[in-house]
Amino acid sequence: MHKETKINIENIQGSIWPRLPKYYETFLFFKIRETDAFKTHLRSFADKITTGAKCKAYFVETDDLPQATPGKPRTDTPPEQRKPFEAVNISFSYKGIEKLVMQRRNDRLDDELHIRGMYKDMVFEGPDDPHLLAPEYKPPEDYRGDNDDWRVDGLFIVTAQTKDKLEEKIKELETGFNVGTASASVAIAFRKEGNLRNADGKAEKAQGGTVSLHGKEHFGFEDEISQPQIRGLDPEPGKGEQRSIPPGLIFTGLDGEKANQPRWATEGSFLVFREIEEKVPEFHKYVRESSRTIPSFDDGTGEKLAAYLMGRWKNGSPVELDPDGTKPEYVFANNFDFKKGHTQRKNTKCPFAAHIRKMRPRADLYVGNDHPDDMDAEEVSANHKVTNTNIILRRSITFGPEVDEVEEAHETKKKRGIYFLCYQSDIRNGFNQLMARWASNRTFAPNTGIEGGPGVDPIISQRNRPDHPEGYVSIYDKPDDERPCKLPLKFVSWTDQRGGEYFFTPSIEALKTKLSEE
């Protein structure tokens, strides 16, 4: 079946592409109280859902398109100088879709993990520890996998540039669905609030405007670098960068989609929402202490080891191109392709198990030991004609306060971390593959020549039980070492996976027709 390659940006929700402009973001998880009333409210509110076209126009006007330029650092804009922009997007769990659309053969939204939900997927079959999950994302204690009525029906995403405008937009949304009244069509089950670090501008003022936290997660690394370039939406990748991807890897019903979703779902996307707590003092302590065990990493700060565990220095410069952290021209750079071969042990650059390499392996997926190490990355890609299809678009935001001196000197006292959001046209092919099959798999990537495998992702891997093998990362100390050091990770105690849910983000047309028809 031929599928379209052209995307109507007036019809897609802006959080998918190009992203919602935001300093503040609130997530309202809801349950549908009365289906017919909800459909009526949805039809009336559909024109207020923020499209990709509206977001793109804002970014063009403010000269702030999401594709970061190598060597160009992100900067904070003080609250009083931000051009206003408020947005609302809406997504549905499978429980919500069931209430709105009769699940007949031609209308059935058919993604097995969307149907199951994150709890069944990541606890029953995946690596999540139910004891670590936040109560909002898990069923009652007597749950046996039979009744899923505890799951939410949907998610409103509300964003703004300032806190007061965010609250105004939330009130407008609540008015549209009569929230809090006897005629409410939805009930807000719970609310999560995120913001970019230094969204209020106070840190900038306190430090003379010299420090930018814009775009950094709480461990201090630049976030959302190396997003896939979508064919027909984004500029073509530059020399040495990863190939652009067909739109169907992100949007349903378009060229490149692996599944065959119903026609009404075209130009939608499956959304993963996941809450991740970051324990910053614990991470800093680990890299400081562990770096002393590897001579070439013993810098007294742990900064080099932290960079090699992540795969990028905190300014966004990739270890693969900038192994010593001395080349600011590579900030945000993506013009590299991990290469491997039988002499990989002589390469002290990015570890195979580094977070960015586990999550986007690049050439690791299709270069075997039979290829010479001096083969150019573009030649490898051209010869194999391979595009990695395990692709996600990340749209995360941080939450929680900054670390104070007392915490940094001892241990985490306050909750902080990332609300991780990603979009894809197939959850198993996207998020599930990365999280459940790559991150905690010590033998991935294959064919590395490292005994026992390269190790696990040091940022997000999970080890549920003491009888599971202890995680480690293989790191070479010197170029001529015969074998790498195996750095023990224990339980990766600086990151807690707190759970979440799977949603579907429909097109504007679907909101106005199929999902709200009487």
VENUR-V860020 format. One record per backbone hydrogen bond with DSSP energy under -1.0 kcal/mol. NH is the residue of the N-H (numbers start at 1). CO is the residue of the C=O. If there is no record, write none. Layout:
nh=NH co=CO
nh=NH co=CO
//
This chain:
nh=11 co=8
nh=14 co=50
nh=16 co=13
nh=17 co=13
nh=19 co=14
nh=23 co=160
nh=24 co=160
nh=25 co=194
nh=26 co=158
nh=27 co=192
nh=28 co=156
nh=29 co=190
nh=30 co=154
nh=31 co=187
nh=33 co=185
nh=34 co=185
nh=38 co=34
nh=39 co=35
nh=40 co=36
nh=41 co=37
nh=42 co=38
nh=43 co=39
nh=44 co=40
nh=45 co=41
nh=46 co=42
nh=48 co=45
nh=49 co=46
nh=50 co=88
nh=52 co=12
nh=53 co=9
nh=55 co=51
nh=56 co=52
nh=57 co=53
nh=58 co=54
nh=59 co=55
nh=60 co=56
nh=61 co=57
nh=62 co=58
nh=64 co=59
nh=71 co=331
nh=72 co=69
nh=81 co=78
nh=82 co=79
nh=87 co=159
nh=89 co=157
nh=91 co=155
nh=92 co=504
nh=93 co=153
nh=97 co=93
nh=98 co=94
nh=99 co=95
nh=100 co=96
nh=101 co=97
nh=104 co=102
nh=108 co=104
nh=115 co=111
nh=116 co=112
nh=117 co=113
nh=121 co=117
nh=122 co=118
nh=123 co=119
nh=125 co=121
nh=128 co=122
nh=132 co=129
nh=134 co=498
nh=137 co=134
nh=138 co=135
nh=143 co=140
nh=151 co=148
nh=153 co=30
nh=154 co=30
nh=155 co=91
nh=156 co=28
nh=157 co=89
nh=158 co=26
nh=159 co=87
nh=160 co=24
nh=166 co=162
nh=167 co=163
nh=168 co=164
nh=169 co=165
nh=170 co=166
nh=171 co=167
nh=172 co=168
nh=173 co=169
nh=174 co=170
nh=175 co=171
nh=176 co=172
nh=177 co=173
nh=178 co=175
nh=179 co=174
nh=181 co=178
nh=184 co=181
nh=185 co=177
nh=187 co=31
nh=189 co=29
nh=190 co=29
nh=192 co=27
nh=194 co=25
nh=195 co=398
nh=196 co=23
nh=199 co=196
nh=201 co=198
nh=205 co=201
nh=206 co=202
nh=207 co=203
nh=208 co=205
nh=209 co=204
nh=210 co=207
nh=216 co=213
nh=217 co=221
nh=220 co=217
nh=223 co=215
nh=231 co=245
nh=233 co=230
nh=234 co=230
nh=241 co=238
nh=245 co=229
nh=248 co=255
nh=249 co=246
nh=250 co=247
nh=251 co=247
nh=252 co=268
nh=255 co=4
nh=257 co=254
nh=265 co=262
nh=266 co=263
nh=267 co=252
nh=268 co=265
nh=269 co=505
nh=270 co=424
nh=271 co=503
nh=272 co=422
nh=273 co=501
nh=274 co=420
nh=275 co=499
nh=276 co=418
nh=277 co=496
nh=278 co=416
nh=279 co=494
nh=283 co=279
nh=284 co=280
nh=285 co=281
nh=286 co=282
nh=287 co=283
nh=288 co=284
nh=289 co=285
nh=290 co=286
nh=291 co=287
nh=293 co=290
nh=294 co=291
nh=297 co=294
nh=298 co=295
nh=299 co=297
nh=306 co=302
nh=307 co=303
nh=308 co=304
nh=309 co=305
nh=310 co=306
nh=311 co=307
nh=313 co=317
nh=316 co=313
nh=319 co=311
nh=322 co=318
nh=325 co=322
nh=330 co=327
nh=331 co=328
nh=333 co=330
nh=336 co=334
nh=344 co=341
nh=346 co=343
nh=347 co=344
nh=354 co=351
nh=355 co=309
nh=356 co=310
nh=358 co=354
nh=359 co=355
nh=360 co=356
nh=364 co=361
nh=365 co=362
nh=366 co=363
nh=367 co=363
nh=371 co=368
nh=375 co=372
nh=380 co=376
nh=381 co=377
nh=382 co=378
nh=383 co=379
nh=384 co=380
nh=385 co=381
nh=391 co=389
nh=393 co=423
nh=395 co=421
nh=397 co=419
nh=399 co=417
nh=408 co=404
nh=409 co=405
nh=410 co=407
nh=417 co=399
nh=418 co=276
nh=419 co=397
nh=420 co=274
nh=422 co=272
nh=423 co=393
nh=424 co=270
nh=425 co=249
nh=430 co=426
nh=432 co=427
nh=434 co=430
nh=435 co=431
nh=436 co=432
nh=437 co=433
nh=439 co=434
nh=441 co=438
nh=444 co=441
nh=453 co=450
nh=455 co=442
nh=456 co=472
nh=457 co=439
nh=461 co=457
nh=468 co=465
nh=473 co=487
nh=474 co=454
nh=475 co=485
nh=481 co=478
nh=485 co=475
nh=487 co=473
nh=489 co=471
nh=492 co=489
nh=495 co=492
nh=496 co=277
nh=498 co=275
nh=501 co=273
nh=503 co=271
nh=504 co=92
nh=505 co=269
nh=508 co=11
nh=511 co=507
nh=512 co=508
nh=513 co=509
nh=515 co=510
nh=516 co=513
nh=517 co=513
//
